[in-house]
């Protein structure tokens, strides 16, 4: 059985948002692009990437009765975000995400984000597994 790499099953289009954007803007971007996560841009080259998800919006904004136009992405995001090497075997990527307790992660190559993976992509994205 050939090795399936993260790059073989990742989503290549990664959408990003600034940390100073509002939760309302993040939700609108997710809705219009039909995604459940956004990469939060670095403020400086030495900064770390962040991630904001639909779950963050539900848990930190809606369920708390906050106004989405008054909450900033940087207040609800996860940072630093766990990244997965694009050339990693998907078996190890699945184990890593499970170990860390996340369902999605950006894929990186030489320090650049080149895609996004989810547990669903990893498990269902390879015909070689089934």
FIKOLZA-1660 file (N, C-alpha, C; in steps of 0.1 Angstrom, whole numbers, plus 5000, padded with zeros to 4 digits):
% residues 130
   i   px   py   pz ch aa at
   1 5008 4988 5000  A  X  N
   1 5000 5000 5000  A  X CA
   1 5009 5012 5000  A  X  C
   2 5007 5022 4990  A  X  N
   2 5015 5034 4990  A  X CA
   2 5012 5043 5001  A  X  C
   3 5022 5051 5005  A  X  N
   3 5020 5061 5016  A  X CA
   3 5012 5072 5011  A  X  C
   4 5002 5076 5018  A  X  N
   4 4994 5088 5015  A  X CA
   4 4998 5099 5024  A  X  C
   5 5002 5110 5018  A  X  N
   5 5007 5122 5026  A  X CA
   5 4996 5132 5028  A  X  C
   6 4998 5141 5038  A  X  N
   6 4989 5151 5041  A  X CA
   6 4986 5159 5028  A  X  C
   7 4996 5162 5020  A  X  N
   7 4994 5170 5008  A  X CA
   7 4984 5164 4998  A  X  C
   8 4983 5150 4999  A  X  N
   8 4974 5143 4990  A  X CA
   8 4960 5145 4993  A  X  C
   9 4956 5149 5005  A  X  N
   9 4942 5150 5009  A  X CA
   9 4939 5164 5015  A  X  C
  10 4948 5173 5016  A  X  N
  10 4945 5186 5022  A  X CA
  10 4937 5195 5012  A  X  C
  11 4930 5204 5018  A  X  N
  11 4923 5215 5010  A  X CA
  11 4934 5225 5008  A  X  C
  12 4936 5229 4995  A  X  N
  12 4947 5238 4992  A  X CA
  12 4943 5253 4995  A  X  C
  13 4931 5256 4993  A  X  N
  13 4926 5270 4995  A  X CA
  13 4924 5272 5010  A  X  C
  14 4933 5281 5016  A  X  N
  14 4932 5284 5030  A  X CA
  14 4928 5299 5031  A  X  C
  15 4917 5301 5038  A  X  N
  15 4912 5315 5040  A  X CA
  15 4918 5320 5053  A  X  C
  16 4922 5333 5053  A  X  N
  16 4927 5339 5065  A  X CA
  16 4919 5352 5068  A  X  C
  17 4920 5356 5081  A  X  N
  17 4914 5368 5085  A  X CA
  17 4923 5374 5095  A  X  C
  18 4922 5387 5097  A  X  N
  18 4930 5395 5107  A  X CA
  18 4924 5393 5121  A  X  C
  19 4932 5393 5131  A  X  N
  19 4928 5392 5145  A  X CA
  19 4919 5403 5149  A  X  C
  20 4920 5415 5143  A  X  N
  20 4912 5426 5146  A  X CA
  20 4898 5426 5140  A  X  C
  21 4895 5416 5131  A  X  N
  21 4882 5415 5125  A  X CA
  21 4872 5411 5136  A  X  C
  22 4860 5413 5134  A  X  N
  22 4850 5410 5144  A  X CA
  22 4845 5395 5142  A  X  C
  23 4839 5390 5152  A  X  N
  23 4833 5376 5151  A  X CA
  23 4822 5376 5140  A  X  C
  24 4815 5387 5139  A  X  N
  24 4805 5388 5128  A  X CA
  24 4811 5387 5114  A  X  C
  25 4823 5394 5112  A  X  N
  25 4830 5394 5100  A  X CA
  25 4835 5380 5097  A  X  C
  26 4840 5373 5107  A  X  N
  26 4845 5359 5106  A  X CA
  26 4834 5350 5102  A  X  C
  27 4822 5351 5109  A  X  N
  27 4811 5343 5105  A  X CA
  27 4806 5345 5091  A  X  C
  28 4806 5357 5087  A  X  N
  28 4802 5360 5073  A  X CA
  28 4811 5354 5063  A  X  C
  29 4824 5355 5066  A  X  N
  29 4834 5349 5057  A  X CA
  29 4833 5334 5056  A  X  C
  30 4831 5328 5068  A  X  N
  30 4829 5313 5068  A  X CA
  30 4817 5309 5060  A  X  C
  31 4806 5317 5062  A  X  N
  31 4793 5313 5056  A  X CA
  31 4794 5315 5041  A  X  C
  32 4800 5326 5036  A  X  N
  32 4801 5329 5022  A  X CA
  32 4810 5319 5014  A  X  C
  33 4820 5314 5022  A  X  N
  33 4830 5305 5016  A  X CA
  33 4827 5290 5019  A  X  C
  34 4817 5288 5027  A  X  N
  34 4813 5274 5031  A  X CA
  34 4825 5267 5038  A  X  C
  35 4831 5273 5048  A  X  N
  35 4842 5267 5055  A  X CA
  35 4838 5268 5070  A  X  C
  36 4845 5260 5078  A  X  N
  36 4842 5260 5092  A  X CA
  36 4854 5265 5101  A  X  C
  37 4864 5270 5094  A  X  N
  37 4876 5276 5101  A  X CA
  37 4883 5286 5092  A  X  C
  38 4890 5295 5099  A  X  N
  38 4898 5305 5092  A  X CA
  38 4911 5306 5099  A  X  C
  39 4921 5307 5091  A  X  N
  39 4935 5309 5096  A  X CA
  39 4935 5324 5101  A  X  C
  40 4941 5327 5112  A  X  N
  40 4942 5340 5117  A  X CA
  40 4957 5345 5114  A  X  C
  41 4957 5355 5106  A  X  N
  41 4970 5360 5101  A  X CA
  41 4980 5364 5112  A  X  C
  42 4993 5362 5109  A  X  N
  42 5003 5367 5118  A  X CA
  42 5004 5382 5117  A  X  C
  43 5007 5388 5129  A  X  N
  43 5008 5403 5129  A  X CA
  43 5022 5407 5124  A  X  C
  44 5032 5399 5127  A  X  N
  44 5046 5402 5123  A  X CA
  44 5052 5388 5118  A  X  C
  45 5063 5389 5111  A  X  N
  45 5069 5376 5106  A  X CA
  45 5073 5367 5117  A  X  C
  46 5075 5372 5129  A  X  N
  46 5079 5364 5141  A  X CA
  46 5067 5359 5149  A  X  C
  47 5055 5363 5145  A  X  N
  47 5043 5360 5152  A  X CA
  47 5039 5345 5149  A  X  C
  48 5030 5340 5156  A  X  N
  48 5025 5326 5153  A  X CA
  48 5011 5328 5146  A  X  C
  49 5008 5317 5138  A  X  N
  49 4995 5317 5132  A  X CA
  49 4984 5314 5143  A  X  C
  50 4972 5317 5141  A  X  N
  50 4961 5314 5149  A  X CA
  50 4950 5307 5141  A  X  C
  51 4939 5302 5147  A  X  N
  51 4928 5297 5140  A  X CA
  51 4915 5300 5147  A  X  C
  52 4905 5303 5140  A  X  N
  52 4892 5305 5146  A  X CA
  52 4882 5296 5139  A  X  C
  53 4873 5290 5146  A  X  N
  53 4864 5280 5141  A  X CA
  53 4850 5283 5144  A  X  C
  54 4841 5276 5137  A  X  N
  54 4826 5277 5140  A  X CA
  54 4824 5274 5155  A  X  C
  55 4831 5264 5160  A  X  N
  55 4829 5260 5174  A  X CA
  55 4833 5272 5183  A  X  C
  56 4844 5279 5180  A  X  N
  56 4848 5291 5187  A  X CA
  56 4837 5301 5188  A  X  C
  57 4831 5304 5176  A  X  N
  57 4820 5314 5175  A  X CA
  57 4808 5309 5184  A  X  C
  58 4804 5296 5183  A  X  N
  58 4793 5291 5190  A  X CA
  58 4796 5292 5205  A  X  C
  59 4808 5287 5210  A  X  N
  59 4811 5286 5224  A  X CA
  59 4814 5300 5230  A  X  C
  60 4821 5308 5223  A  X  N
  60 4826 5320 5230  A  X CA
  60 4818 5333 5227  A  X  C
  61 4809 5332 5217  A  X  N
  61 4801 5344 5213  A  X CA
  61 4786 5341 5215  A  X  C
  62 4781 5332 5208  A  X  N
  62 4766 5329 5208  A  X CA
  62 4762 5324 5222  A  X  C
  63 4768 5314 5227  A  X  N
  63 4764 5308 5239  A  X CA
  63 4766 5317 5251  A  X  C
  64 4775 5326 5250  A  X  N
  64 4778 5336 5261  A  X CA
  64 4769 5348 5260  A  X  C
  65 4761 5349 5249  A  X  N
  65 4752 5361 5248  A  X CA
  65 4759 5373 5244  A  X  C
  66 4771 5372 5237  A  X  N
  66 4779 5383 5233  A  X CA
  66 4774 5388 5219  A  X  C
  67 4776 5401 5217  A  X  N
  67 4773 5406 5203  A  X CA
  67 4784 5403 5194  A  X  C
  68 4781 5396 5183  A  X  N
  68 4792 5393 5173  A  X CA
  68 4800 5405 5168  A  X  C
  69 4793 5416 5167  A  X  N
  69 4800 5428 5162  A  X CA
  69 4808 5435 5172  A  X  C
  70 4809 5430 5185  A  X  N
  70 4816 5436 5195  A  X CA
  70 4828 5427 5200  A  X  C
  71 4829 5415 5195  A  X  N
  71 4839 5405 5199  A  X CA
  71 4849 5404 5187  A  X  C
  72 4862 5405 5191  A  X  N
  72 4872 5404 5180  A  X CA
  72 4877 5390 5179  A  X  C
  73 4882 5386 5167  A  X  N
  73 4887 5373 5165  A  X CA
  73 4898 5370 5174  A  X  C
  74 4907 5379 5177  A  X  N
  74 4919 5376 5186  A  X CA
  74 4914 5372 5200  A  X  C
  75 4902 5376 5204  A  X  N
  75 4897 5372 5217  A  X CA
  75 4892 5358 5218  A  X  C
  76 4889 5352 5207  A  X  N
  76 4883 5338 5207  A  X CA
  76 4891 5328 5199  A  X  C
  77 4901 5332 5193  A  X  N
  77 4909 5323 5185  A  X CA
  77 4918 5314 5193  A  X  C
  78 4923 5303 5187  A  X  N
  78 4934 5295 5193  A  X CA
  78 4947 5299 5187  A  X  C
  79 4957 5302 5196  A  X  N
  79 4970 5306 5191  A  X CA
  79 4980 5302 5201  A  X  C
  80 4991 5296 5198  A  X  N
  80 4995 5292 5184  A  X CA
  80 4987 5280 5179  A  X  C
  81 4986 5279 5166  A  X  N
  81 4979 5268 5161  A  X CA
  81 4988 5256 5158  A  X  C
  82 4984 5244 5160  A  X  N
  82 4992 5232 5156  A  X CA
  82 4992 5231 5141  A  X  C
  83 5004 5230 5136  A  X  N
  83 5005 5227 5121  A  X CA
  83 5010 5213 5119  A  X  C
  84 5007 5208 5107  A  X  N
  84 5012 5195 5103  A  X CA
  84 5020 5196 5090  A  X  C
  85 5031 5190 5090  A  X  N
  85 5039 5190 5077  A  X CA
  85 5032 5184 5066  A  X  C
  86 5032 5190 5054  A  X  N
  86 5025 5186 5043  A  X CA
  86 5030 5172 5038  A  X  C
  87 5042 5169 5041  A  X  N
  87 5048 5156 5036  A  X CA
  87 5046 5145 5047  A  X  C
  88 5039 5147 5058  A  X  N
  88 5037 5137 5068  A  X CA
  88 5027 5126 5063  A  X  C
  89 5030 5114 5067  A  X  N
  89 5021 5103 5064  A  X CA
  89 5008 5106 5072  A  X  C
  90 4996 5103 5065  A  X  N
  90 4984 5107 5071  A  X CA
  90 4981 5099 5084  A  X  C
  91 4987 5087 5085  A  X  N
  91 4985 5079 5097  A  X CA
  91 4990 5086 5109  A  X  C
  92 5002 5093 5107  A  X  N
  92 5008 5100 5118  A  X CA
  92 5001 5114 5121  A  X  C
  93 4996 5120 5110  A  X  N
  93 4988 5132 5111  A  X CA
  93 4975 5130 5119  A  X  C
  94 4969 5119 5117  A  X  N
  94 4956 5115 5125  A  X CA
  94 4960 5114 5139  A  X  C
  95 4971 5107 5142  A  X  N
  95 4975 5105 5156  A  X CA
  95 4978 5118 5163  A  X  C
  96 4985 5126 5155  A  X  N
  96 4989 5140 5161  A  X CA
  96 4977 5148 5164  A  X  C
  97 4967 5149 5155  A  X  N
  97 4955 5157 5158  A  X CA
  97 4947 5151 5170  A  X  C
  98 4946 5138 5170  A  X  N
  98 4939 5131 5182  A  X CA
  98 4947 5134 5195  A  X  C
  99 4960 5133 5194  A  X  N
  99 4968 5135 5207  A  X CA
  99 4966 5149 5212  A  X  C
 100 4966 5159 5203  A  X  N
 100 4965 5173 5207  A  X CA
 100 4950 5177 5210  A  X  C
 101 4941 5169 5204  A  X  N
 101 4927 5172 5207  A  X CA
 101 4921 5182 5198  A  X  C
 102 4925 5182 5185  A  X  N
 102 4919 5192 5176  A  X CA
 102 4914 5184 5164  A  X  C
 103 4905 5190 5156  A  X  N
 103 4899 5183 5145  A  X CA
 103 4904 5188 5131  A  X  C
 104 4912 5199 5132  A  X  N
 104 4917 5205 5119  A  X CA
 104 4930 5212 5122  A  X  C
 105 4938 5213 5112  A  X  N
 105 4951 5220 5113  A  X CA
 105 4956 5224 5100  A  X  C
 106 4963 5236 5099  A  X  N
 106 4970 5240 5087  A  X CA
 106 4981 5230 5084  A  X  C
 107 4984 5228 5071  A  X  N
 107 4995 5220 5066  A  X CA
 107 5006 5230 5062  A  X  C
 108 5018 5228 5067  A  X  N
 108 5029 5237 5063  A  X CA
 108 5040 5230 5056  A  X  C
 109 5047 5238 5048  A  X  N
 109 5059 5234 5040  A  X CA
 109 5069 5245 5041  A  X  C
 110 5080 5242 5047  A  X  N
 110 5091 5252 5048  A  X CA
 110 5086 5265 5055  A  X  C
 111 5078 5264 5065  A  X  N
 111 5073 5275 5072  A  X CA
 111 5061 5283 5066  A  X  C
 112 5057 5278 5055  A  X  N
 112 5045 5285 5048  A  X CA
 112 5033 5276 5049  A  X  C
 113 5021 5282 5051  A  X  N
 113 5009 5274 5051  A  X CA
 113 5005 5271 5037  A  X  C
 114 5003 5258 5034  A  X  N
 114 5000 5254 5020  A  X CA
 114 4987 5247 5019  A  X  C
 115 4980 5245 5030  A  X  N
 115 4967 5238 5029  A  X CA
 115 4961 5237 5043  A  X  C
 116 4949 5230 5044  A  X  N
 116 4943 5228 5056  A  X CA
 116 4938 5213 5056  A  X  C
 117 4940 5207 5067  A  X  N
 117 4935 5193 5069  A  X CA
 117 4925 5192 5080  A  X  C
 118 4916 5183 5079  A  X  N
 118 4906 5180 5090  A  X CA
 118 4907 5165 5092  A  X  C
 119 4902 5160 5103  A  X  N
 119 4902 5145 5105  A  X CA
 119 4893 5139 5094  A  X  C
 120 4883 5145 5090  A  X  N
 120 4874 5140 5079  A  X CA
 120 4882 5138 5066  A  X  C
 121 4890 5149 5062  A  X  N
 121 4899 5148 5050  A  X CA
 121 4908 5136 5051  A  X  C
 122 4914 5135 5063  A  X  N
 122 4925 5124 5065  A  X CA
 122 4919 5110 5064  A  X  C
 123 4907 5109 5071  A  X  N
 123 4901 5095 5071  A  X CA
 123 4894 5092 5058  A  X  C
 124 4887 5101 5052  A  X  N
 124 4879 5098 5041  A  X CA
 124 4885 5102 5027  A  X  C
 125 4897 5109 5028  A  X  N
 125 4903 5114 5016  A  X CA
 125 4912 5105 5008  A  X  C
 126 4914 5093 5014  A  X  N
 126 4923 5084 5007  A  X CA
 126 4916 5071 5003  A  X  C
 127 4915 5068 4990  A  X  N
 127 4910 5055 4985  A  X CA
 127 4919 5044 4990  A  X  C
 128 4932 5047 4992  A  X  N
 128 4941 5036 4996  A  X CA
 128 4938 5030 5010  A  X  C
 129 4931 5038 5018  A  X  N
 129 4928 5032 5031  A  X CA
 129 4917 5022 5031  A  X  C
 130 4908 5023 5021  A  X  N
 130 4896 5015 5021  A  X CA
 130 4897 5006 5009  A  X  C
% end
